[in-house]
Amino acid sequence: MARRRQGVMSDDLKYEIAKELGVDDIVKTEGWGGVSSRDCGNMVKIAIEMAERNLKDQSK
Protein backbone atom coordinates (compact mmCIF):
# COMPACT_ATOMS: atom_id res chain seq x y z
CA MET A 1 0.00 0.00 0.00
CA ALA A 2 1.33 3.44 -0.91
CA ARG A 3 1.96 5.90 1.88
CA ARG A 4 1.41 9.63 1.53
CA ARG A 5 4.29 11.82 2.59
CA GLN A 6 3.70 14.14 5.48
CA GLY A 7 3.96 17.74 4.30
CA VAL A 8 6.67 19.97 5.67
CA MET A 9 4.63 23.17 5.43
CA SER A 10 1.44 23.60 7.40
CA ASP A 11 -1.78 24.04 5.47
CA ASP A 12 -2.12 27.52 6.97
CA LEU A 13 1.28 28.55 5.63
CA LYS A 14 0.55 27.10 2.19
CA TYR A 15 -2.75 28.94 2.03
CA GLU A 16 -1.13 32.19 3.20
CA ILE A 17 1.44 31.93 0.41
CA ALA A 18 -1.24 30.99 -2.14
CA LYS A 19 -3.18 34.08 -1.11
CA GLU A 20 -0.05 36.21 -1.53
CA LEU A 21 0.36 34.86 -5.08
CA GLY A 22 -3.33 35.30 -5.87
CA VAL A 23 -4.07 31.61 -6.43
CA ASP A 24 -6.16 31.10 -3.31
CA ASP A 25 -9.37 31.08 -5.39
CA ILE A 26 -8.03 28.14 -7.38
CA VAL A 27 -7.26 26.29 -4.15
CA LYS A 28 -10.79 26.98 -2.86
CA THR A 29 -12.52 25.78 -6.03
CA GLU A 30 -10.22 23.07 -7.40
CA GLY A 31 -7.99 22.11 -4.49
CA TRP A 32 -4.20 22.05 -4.51
CA GLY A 33 -4.19 19.89 -7.64
CA GLY A 34 -5.55 22.81 -9.66
CA VAL A 35 -2.57 25.05 -8.93
CA SER A 36 -0.12 25.22 -11.84
CA SER A 37 3.41 23.85 -11.55
CA ARG A 38 4.78 27.36 -12.02
CA ASP A 39 2.70 28.71 -9.13
CA CYS A 40 3.71 25.75 -6.95
CA GLY A 41 7.34 26.53 -7.71
CA ASN A 42 6.77 30.16 -6.79
CA MET A 43 5.16 29.02 -3.53
CA VAL A 44 8.24 26.95 -2.70
CA LYS A 45 10.50 29.89 -3.53
CA ILE A 46 8.55 32.17 -1.17
CA ALA A 47 8.55 29.52 1.58
CA ILE A 48 12.34 29.17 1.28
CA GLU A 49 12.78 32.95 1.44
CA MET A 50 10.58 33.09 4.55
CA ALA A 51 12.57 30.28 6.21
CA GLU A 52 15.88 31.98 5.41
CA ARG A 53 14.61 35.25 6.88
CA ASN A 54 13.49 33.45 10.04
CA LEU A 55 16.87 31.74 10.43
CA LYS A 56 18.66 35.03 9.92
CA ASP A 57 16.46 36.72 12.55
CA GLN A 58 17.06 33.88 15.01
CA SER A 59 20.83 34.14 14.67
CA LYS A 60 20.84 37.80 15.75
Buried (B, 14 or more C-beta within 10 A) or exposed (E): EEEEEEEEBEEEBBBBBBEEBEBBEBBEEEEBEEBEEEBBEBBEEBBEEBEEEEEEEEEE
